[in-house]
């Protein structure tokens, strides 16, 4: 309901949950989610021939964001 009000020009409070973003390009398909632009994250990146998995970890050791590419998108993400 709040989303519809905002789209129609209203000023209702709107808080959306974290959503998976899928970028479907032939050369480099990506999935990403979380707060990928945070400056305080420590990124753990594993790049292989099947693709890449990058995990953004905060100072408490919590997973806050991730990016996966190519064939690695089919795997379950392990924290």
Jmol script that loads the backbone (N, CA, C; Angstrom):
load data "model"
ATOM      1  N   UNK A   1       0.824  -1.188   0.000  1.00  0.00           N
ATOM      2  CA  UNK A   1       0.000   0.000   0.000  1.00  0.00           C
ATOM      3  C   UNK A   1       0.871   1.255   0.000  1.00  0.00           C
ATOM      4  N   UNK A   2       1.952   1.253   0.820  1.00  0.00           N
ATOM      5  CA  UNK A   2       2.822   2.424   0.874  1.00  0.00           C
ATOM      6  C   UNK A   2       3.532   2.653  -0.449  1.00  0.00           C
ATOM      7  N   UNK A   3       3.899   1.565  -1.136  1.00  0.00           N
ATOM      8  CA  UNK A   3       4.571   1.708  -2.421  1.00  0.00           C
ATOM      9  C   UNK A   3       3.658   2.411  -3.415  1.00  0.00           C
ATOM     10  N   UNK A   4       2.407   2.009  -3.478  1.00  0.00           N
ATOM     11  CA  UNK A   4       1.454   2.641  -4.391  1.00  0.00           C
ATOM     12  C   UNK A   4       1.285   4.124  -4.064  1.00  0.00           C
ATOM     13  N   UNK A   5       1.198   4.464  -2.795  1.00  0.00           N
ATOM     14  CA  UNK A   5       1.050   5.871  -2.404  1.00  0.00           C
ATOM     15  C   UNK A   5       2.260   6.687  -2.835  1.00  0.00           C
ATOM     16  N   UNK A   6       3.463   6.132  -2.660  1.00  0.00           N
ATOM     17  CA  UNK A   6       4.675   6.845  -3.074  1.00  0.00           C
ATOM     18  C   UNK A   6       4.744   7.000  -4.584  1.00  0.00           C
ATOM     19  N   UNK A   7       4.356   5.971  -5.311  1.00  0.00           N
ATOM     20  CA  UNK A   7       4.377   6.053  -6.768  1.00  0.00           C
ATOM     21  C   UNK A   7       3.386   7.084  -7.295  1.00  0.00           C
ATOM     22  N   UNK A   8       2.328   7.326  -6.532  1.00  0.00           N
ATOM     23  CA  UNK A   8       1.325   8.311  -6.929  1.00  0.00           C
ATOM     24  C   UNK A   8       1.624   9.701  -6.367  1.00  0.00           C
ATOM     25  N   UNK A   9       2.836   9.896  -5.843  1.00  0.00           N
ATOM     26  CA  UNK A   9       3.238  11.220  -5.392  1.00  0.00           C
ATOM     27  C   UNK A   9       3.086  11.463  -3.909  1.00  0.00           C
ATOM     28  N   UNK A  10       2.660  10.474  -3.159  1.00  0.00           N
ATOM     29  CA  UNK A  10       2.503  10.637  -1.721  1.00  0.00           C
ATOM     30  C   UNK A  10       3.838  10.619  -1.000  1.00  0.00           C
ATOM     31  N   UNK A  11       3.776  10.792   0.307  1.00  0.00           N
ATOM     32  CA  UNK A  11       4.983  10.822   1.116  1.00  0.00           C
ATOM     33  C   UNK A  11       4.836   9.854   2.285  1.00  0.00           C
ATOM     34  N   UNK A  12       4.427   8.621   1.997  1.00  0.00           N
ATOM     35  CA  UNK A  12       4.262   7.607   3.036  1.00  0.00           C
ATOM     36  C   UNK A  12       5.610   6.940   3.316  1.00  0.00           C
ATOM     37  N   UNK A  13       5.865   6.541   4.565  1.00  0.00           N
ATOM     38  CA  UNK A  13       7.132   5.864   4.873  1.00  0.00           C
ATOM     39  C   UNK A  13       7.210   4.531   4.132  1.00  0.00           C
ATOM     40  N   UNK A  14       8.351   4.272   3.531  1.00  0.00           N
ATOM     41  CA  UNK A  14       8.511   3.056   2.734  1.00  0.00           C
ATOM     42  C   UNK A  14       9.829   2.393   3.094  1.00  0.00           C
ATOM     43  N   UNK A  15       9.770   1.151   3.522  1.00  0.00           N
ATOM     44  CA  UNK A  15      10.975   0.376   3.820  1.00  0.00           C
ATOM     45  C   UNK A  15      10.829  -0.960   3.112  1.00  0.00           C
ATOM     46  N   UNK A  16      11.725  -1.205   2.168  1.00  0.00           N
ATOM     47  CA  UNK A  16      11.679  -2.441   1.401  1.00  0.00           C
ATOM     48  C   UNK A  16      12.698  -3.433   1.950  1.00  0.00           C
ATOM     49  N   UNK A  17      12.390  -4.726   1.893  1.00  0.00           N
ATOM     50  CA  UNK A  17      13.364  -5.726   2.338  1.00  0.00           C
ATOM     51  C   UNK A  17      14.500  -5.846   1.326  1.00  0.00           C
ATOM     52  N   UNK A  18      15.574  -6.489   1.743  1.00  0.00           N
ATOM     53  CA  UNK A  18      16.681  -6.741   0.813  1.00  0.00           C
ATOM     54  C   UNK A  18      16.168  -7.601  -0.337  1.00  0.00           C
ATOM     55  N   UNK A  19      16.532  -7.229  -1.539  1.00  0.00           N
ATOM     56  CA  UNK A  19      16.055  -7.945  -2.717  1.00  0.00           C
ATOM     57  C   UNK A  19      17.227  -8.372  -3.586  1.00  0.00           C
ATOM     58  N   UNK A  20      17.062  -9.494  -4.230  1.00  0.00           N
ATOM     59  CA  UNK A  20      18.062  -9.996  -5.159  1.00  0.00           C
ATOM     60  C   UNK A  20      17.955  -9.229  -6.467  1.00  0.00           C
ATOM     61  N   UNK A  21      19.083  -8.730  -6.948  1.00  0.00           N
ATOM     62  CA  UNK A  21      19.137  -8.031  -8.230  1.00  0.00           C
ATOM     63  C   UNK A  21      19.784  -8.972  -9.228  1.00  0.00           C
ATOM     64  N   UNK A  22      19.108  -9.228 -10.334  1.00  0.00           N
ATOM     65  CA  UNK A  22      19.637 -10.105 -11.378  1.00  0.00           C
ATOM     66  C   UNK A  22      19.992  -9.265 -12.593  1.00  0.00           C
ATOM     67  N   UNK A  23      21.252  -9.351 -13.002  1.00  0.00           N
ATOM     68  CA  UNK A  23      21.721  -8.632 -14.185  1.00  0.00           C
ATOM     69  C   UNK A  23      21.994  -9.682 -15.248  1.00  0.00           C
ATOM     70  N   UNK A  24      21.164  -9.701 -16.271  1.00  0.00           N
ATOM     71  CA  UNK A  24      21.242 -10.750 -17.283  1.00  0.00           C
ATOM     72  C   UNK A  24      21.878 -10.207 -18.557  1.00  0.00           C
ATOM     73  N   UNK A  25      23.195 -10.274 -18.613  1.00  0.00           N
ATOM     74  CA  UNK A  25      23.915  -9.905 -19.824  1.00  0.00           C
ATOM     75  C   UNK A  25      24.604 -11.158 -20.356  1.00  0.00           C
ATOM     76  N   UNK A  26      24.759 -11.283 -21.668  1.00  0.00           N
ATOM     77  CA  UNK A  26      25.387 -12.492 -22.222  1.00  0.00           C
ATOM     78  C   UNK A  26      26.831 -12.689 -21.759  1.00  0.00           C
ATOM     79  N   UNK A  27      27.578 -11.624 -21.624  1.00  0.00           N
ATOM     80  CA  UNK A  27      29.000 -11.736 -21.298  1.00  0.00           C
ATOM     81  C   UNK A  27      29.281 -11.976 -19.816  1.00  0.00           C
ATOM     82  N   UNK A  28      28.505 -11.353 -18.934  1.00  0.00           N
ATOM     83  CA  UNK A  28      28.768 -11.498 -17.498  1.00  0.00           C
ATOM     84  C   UNK A  28      27.473 -11.356 -16.696  1.00  0.00           C
ATOM     85  N   UNK A  29      26.697 -12.433 -16.578  1.00  0.00           N
ATOM     86  CA  UNK A  29      25.495 -12.365 -15.747  1.00  0.00           C
ATOM     87  C   UNK A  29      25.884 -12.297 -14.270  1.00  0.00           C
ATOM     88  N   UNK A  30      25.142 -11.501 -13.505  1.00  0.00           N
ATOM     89  CA  UNK A  30      25.428 -11.306 -12.080  1.00  0.00           C
ATOM     90  C   UNK A  30      24.153 -11.394 -11.253  1.00  0.00           C
ATOM     91  N   UNK A  31      24.297 -11.843 -10.024  1.00  0.00           N
ATOM     92  CA  UNK A  31      23.270 -11.718  -8.994  1.00  0.00           C
ATOM     93  C   UNK A  31      23.923 -10.978  -7.840  1.00  0.00           C
ATOM     94  N   UNK A  32      23.218 -10.001  -7.277  1.00  0.00           N
ATOM     95  CA  UNK A  32      23.754  -9.308  -6.114  1.00  0.00           C
ATOM     96  C   UNK A  32      22.624  -8.935  -5.175  1.00  0.00           C
ATOM     97  N   UNK A  33      22.986  -8.822  -3.905  1.00  0.00           N
ATOM     98  CA  UNK A  33      21.991  -8.453  -2.897  1.00  0.00           C
ATOM     99  C   UNK A  33      22.699  -7.881  -1.682  1.00  0.00           C
ATOM    100  N   UNK A  34      21.925  -7.187  -0.886  1.00  0.00           N
ATOM    101  CA  UNK A  34      22.453  -6.607   0.341  1.00  0.00           C
ATOM    102  C   UNK A  34      22.933  -5.190   0.132  1.00  0.00           C
ATOM    103  N   UNK A  35      23.728  -4.736   1.064  1.00  0.00           N
ATOM    104  CA  UNK A  35      24.228  -3.360   1.061  1.00  0.00           C
ATOM    105  C   UNK A  35      25.605  -3.330   0.399  1.00  0.00           C
ATOM    106  N   UNK A  36      25.632  -3.519  -0.903  1.00  0.00           N
ATOM    107  CA  UNK A  36      26.888  -3.682  -1.646  1.00  0.00           C
ATOM    108  C   UNK A  36      27.748  -2.426  -1.687  1.00  0.00           C
ATOM    109  N   UNK A  37      27.194  -1.254  -1.394  1.00  0.00           N
ATOM    110  CA  UNK A  37      27.961  -0.009  -1.474  1.00  0.00           C
ATOM    111  C   UNK A  37      28.531   0.442  -0.131  1.00  0.00           C
ATOM    112  N   UNK A  38      28.346  -0.343   0.911  1.00  0.00           N
ATOM    113  CA  UNK A  38      28.883   0.033   2.229  1.00  0.00           C
ATOM    114  C   UNK A  38      30.401   0.063   2.191  1.00  0.00           C
ATOM    115  N   UNK A  39      30.980   1.099   2.760  1.00  0.00           N
ATOM    116  CA  UNK A  39      32.444   1.270   2.777  1.00  0.00           C
ATOM    117  C   UNK A  39      33.112   0.438   3.860  1.00  0.00           C
ATOM    118  N   UNK A  40      32.350   0.010   4.865  1.00  0.00           N
ATOM    119  CA  UNK A  40      32.952  -0.701   5.993  1.00  0.00           C
ATOM    120  C   UNK A  40      33.000  -2.215   5.815  1.00  0.00           C
ATOM    121  N   UNK A  41      32.606  -2.721   4.672  1.00  0.00           N
ATOM    122  CA  UNK A  41      32.607  -4.167   4.461  1.00  0.00           C
ATOM    123  C   UNK A  41      33.978  -4.661   4.027  1.00  0.00           C
ATOM    124  N   UNK A  42      34.317  -5.846   4.494  1.00  0.00           N
ATOM    125  CA  UNK A  42      35.529  -6.531   4.068  1.00  0.00           C
ATOM    126  C   UNK A  42      35.084  -7.583   3.050  1.00  0.00           C
ATOM    127  N   UNK A  43      35.546  -7.457   1.819  1.00  0.00           N
ATOM    128  CA  UNK A  43      35.092  -8.337   0.747  1.00  0.00           C
ATOM    129  C   UNK A  43      36.005  -9.551   0.619  1.00  0.00           C
ATOM    130  N   UNK A  44      35.388 -10.734   0.664  1.00  0.00           N
ATOM    131  CA  UNK A  44      36.084 -12.003   0.459  1.00  0.00           C
ATOM    132  C   UNK A  44      35.686 -12.481  -0.936  1.00  0.00           C
ATOM    133  N   UNK A  45      36.652 -12.538  -1.841  1.00  0.00           N
ATOM    134  CA  UNK A  45      36.363 -12.820  -3.247  1.00  0.00           C
ATOM    135  C   UNK A  45      37.033 -14.124  -3.657  1.00  0.00           C
ATOM    136  N   UNK A  46      36.238 -15.022  -4.237  1.00  0.00           N
ATOM    137  CA  UNK A  46      36.748 -16.278  -4.790  1.00  0.00           C
ATOM    138  C   UNK A  46      36.419 -16.283  -6.279  1.00  0.00           C
ATOM    139  N   UNK A  47      37.453 -16.157  -7.111  1.00  0.00           N
ATOM    140  CA  UNK A  47      37.270 -16.141  -8.566  1.00  0.00           C
ATOM    141  C   UNK A  47      37.831 -17.432  -9.149  1.00  0.00           C
ATOM    142  N   UNK A  48      37.006 -18.118  -9.935  1.00  0.00           N
ATOM    143  CA  UNK A  48      37.394 -19.370 -10.573  1.00  0.00           C
ATOM    144  C   UNK A  48      36.895 -19.357 -12.005  1.00  0.00           C
ATOM    145  N   UNK A  49      37.218 -20.383 -12.750  1.00  0.00           N
ATOM    146  CA  UNK A  49      36.792 -20.434 -14.155  1.00  0.00           C
ATOM    147  C   UNK A  49      35.271 -20.502 -14.289  1.00  0.00           C
ATOM    148  N   UNK A  50      34.572 -21.029 -13.261  1.00  0.00           N
ATOM    149  CA  UNK A  50      33.104 -21.120 -13.303  1.00  0.00           C
ATOM    150  C   UNK A  50      32.427 -19.807 -12.960  1.00  0.00           C
ATOM    151  N   UNK A  51      33.173 -18.863 -12.424  1.00  0.00           N
ATOM    152  CA  UNK A  51      32.594 -17.586 -12.029  1.00  0.00           C
ATOM    153  C   UNK A  51      33.194 -17.088 -10.729  1.00  0.00           C
ATOM    154  N   UNK A  52      32.543 -16.093 -10.134  1.00  0.00           N
ATOM    155  CA  UNK A  52      33.062 -15.420  -8.960  1.00  0.00           C
ATOM    156  C   UNK A  52      32.001 -15.376  -7.867  1.00  0.00           C
ATOM    157  N   UNK A  53      32.458 -15.483  -6.624  1.00  0.00           N
ATOM    158  CA  UNK A  53      31.607 -15.265  -5.457  1.00  0.00           C
ATOM    159  C   UNK A  53      32.314 -14.238  -4.589  1.00  0.00           C
ATOM    160  N   UNK A  54      31.628 -13.145  -4.277  1.00  0.00           N
ATOM    161  CA  UNK A  54      32.177 -12.110  -3.402  1.00  0.00           C
ATOM    162  C   UNK A  54      31.214 -11.920  -2.238  1.00  0.00           C
ATOM    163  N   UNK A  55      31.757 -12.006  -1.031  1.00  0.00           N
ATOM    164  CA  UNK A  55      30.952 -11.845   0.180  1.00  0.00           C
ATOM    165  C   UNK A  55      31.412 -10.594   0.915  1.00  0.00           C
ATOM    166  N   UNK A  56      30.471  -9.702   1.220  1.00  0.00           N
ATOM    167  CA  UNK A  56      30.768  -8.493   1.993  1.00  0.00           C
ATOM    168  C   UNK A  56      30.473  -8.742   3.460  1.00  0.00           C
ATOM    169  N   UNK A  57      31.516  -8.793   4.273  1.00  0.00           N
ATOM    170  CA  UNK A  57      31.401  -9.127   5.692  1.00  0.00           C
ATOM    171  C   UNK A  57      31.662  -7.875   6.530  1.00  0.00           C
ATOM    172  N   UNK A  58      30.803  -7.628   7.533  1.00  0.00           N
ATOM    173  CA  UNK A  58      31.006  -6.457   8.399  1.00  0.00           C
ATOM    174  C   UNK A  58      31.991  -6.783   9.521  1.00  0.00           C
ATOM    175  N   UNK A  59      32.258  -5.823  10.393  1.00  0.00           N
ATOM    176  CA  UNK A  59      33.252  -5.999  11.455  1.00  0.00           C
ATOM    177  C   UNK A  59      32.825  -7.028  12.501  1.00  0.00           C
ATOM    178  N   UNK A  60      31.533  -7.337  12.573  1.00  0.00           N
ATOM    179  CA  UNK A  60      31.041  -8.368  13.493  1.00  0.00           C
ATOM    180  C   UNK A  60      31.059  -9.751  12.858  1.00  0.00           C
ATOM    181  N   UNK A  61      31.513  -9.844  11.606  1.00  0.00           N
ATOM    182  CA  UNK A  61      31.572 -11.134  10.919  1.00  0.00           C
ATOM    183  C   UNK A  61      30.278 -11.552  10.252  1.00  0.00           C
ATOM    184  N   UNK A  62      29.334 -10.632  10.115  1.00  0.00           N
ATOM    185  CA  UNK A  62      28.045 -10.946   9.500  1.00  0.00           C
ATOM    186  C   UNK A  62      28.084 -10.670   8.004  1.00  0.00           C
ATOM    187  N   UNK A  63      27.459 -11.555   7.236  1.00  0.00           N
ATOM    188  CA  UNK A  63      27.321 -11.356   5.799  1.00  0.00           C
ATOM    189  C   UNK A  63      26.295 -10.254   5.559  1.00  0.00           C
ATOM    190  N   UNK A  64      26.709  -9.167   4.911  1.00  0.00           N
ATOM    191  CA  UNK A  64      25.822  -8.028   4.661  1.00  0.00           C
ATOM    192  C   UNK A  64      25.507  -7.847   3.185  1.00  0.00           C
ATOM    193  N   UNK A  65      26.318  -8.454   2.309  1.00  0.00           N
ATOM    194  CA  UNK A  65      26.117  -8.294   0.872  1.00  0.00           C
ATOM    195  C   UNK A  65      26.831  -9.424   0.148  1.00  0.00           C
ATOM    196  N   UNK A  66      26.370  -9.708  -1.067  1.00  0.00           N
ATOM    197  CA  UNK A  66      27.083 -10.681  -1.878  1.00  0.00           C
ATOM    198  C   UNK A  66      26.876 -10.389  -3.354  1.00  0.00           C
ATOM    199  N   UNK A  67      27.829 -10.883  -4.154  1.00  0.00           N
ATOM    200  CA  UNK A  67      27.762 -10.803  -5.615  1.00  0.00           C
ATOM    201  C   UNK A  67      28.240 -12.148  -6.140  1.00  0.00           C
ATOM    202  N   UNK A  68      27.497 -12.744  -7.066  1.00  0.00           N
ATOM    203  CA  UNK A  68      27.917 -13.990  -7.711  1.00  0.00           C
ATOM    204  C   UNK A  68      27.781 -13.833  -9.214  1.00  0.00           C
ATOM    205  N   UNK A  69      28.615 -14.552  -9.962  1.00  0.00           N
ATOM    206  CA  UNK A  69      28.567 -14.433 -11.417  1.00  0.00           C
ATOM    207  C   UNK A  69      28.528 -15.806 -12.078  1.00  0.00           C
ATOM    208  N   UNK A  70      28.098 -15.800 -13.291  1.00  0.00           N
ATOM    209  CA  UNK A  70      28.124 -16.929 -14.216  1.00  0.00           C
ATOM    210  C   UNK A  70      27.576 -18.209 -13.595  1.00  0.00           C
ATOM    211  N   UNK A  71      28.296 -19.330 -13.734  1.00  0.00           N
ATOM    212  CA  UNK A  71      27.796 -20.618 -13.250  1.00  0.00           C
ATOM    213  C   UNK A  71      27.728 -20.709 -11.736  1.00  0.00           C
ATOM    214  N   UNK A  72      28.402 -19.826 -11.029  1.00  0.00           N
ATOM    215  CA  UNK A  72      28.358 -19.834  -9.560  1.00  0.00           C
ATOM    216  C   UNK A  72      26.990 -19.383  -9.042  1.00  0.00           C
ATOM    217  N   UNK A  73      26.149 -18.787  -9.906  1.00  0.00           N
ATOM    218  CA  UNK A  73      24.813 -18.343  -9.491  1.00  0.00           C
ATOM    219  C   UNK A  73      23.912 -19.531  -9.173  1.00  0.00           C
ATOM    220  N   UNK A  74      24.231 -20.705  -9.692  1.00  0.00           N
ATOM    221  CA  UNK A  74      23.405 -21.894  -9.479  1.00  0.00           C
ATOM    222  C   UNK A  74      23.637 -22.528  -8.115  1.00  0.00           C
ATOM    223  N   UNK A  75      24.748 -22.191  -7.470  1.00  0.00           N
ATOM    224  CA  UNK A  75      25.105 -22.797  -6.192  1.00  0.00           C
ATOM    225  C   UNK A  75      24.391 -22.098  -5.037  1.00  0.00           C
ATOM    226  N   UNK A  76      24.080 -22.839  -3.974  1.00  0.00           N
ATOM    227  CA  UNK A  76      23.560 -22.163  -2.774  1.00  0.00           C
ATOM    228  C   UNK A  76      24.682 -21.359  -2.134  1.00  0.00           C
ATOM    229  N   UNK A  77      24.368 -20.176  -1.659  1.00  0.00           N
ATOM    230  CA  UNK A  77      25.379 -19.322  -1.026  1.00  0.00           C
ATOM    231  C   UNK A  77      25.626 -19.815   0.386  1.00  0.00           C
ATOM    232  N   UNK A  78      26.876 -20.130   0.671  1.00  0.00           N
ATOM    233  CA  UNK A  78      27.252 -20.581   2.015  1.00  0.00           C
ATOM    234  C   UNK A  78      27.964 -19.442   2.722  1.00  0.00           C
ATOM    235  N   UNK A  79      27.537 -19.143   3.926  1.00  0.00           N
ATOM    236  CA  UNK A  79      28.136 -18.043   4.697  1.00  0.00           C
ATOM    237  C   UNK A  79      29.481 -18.416   5.269  1.00  0.00           C
TER     238      UNK A  79
END
end "model"
wireframe off; spacefill off
backbone 0.3
color backbone group
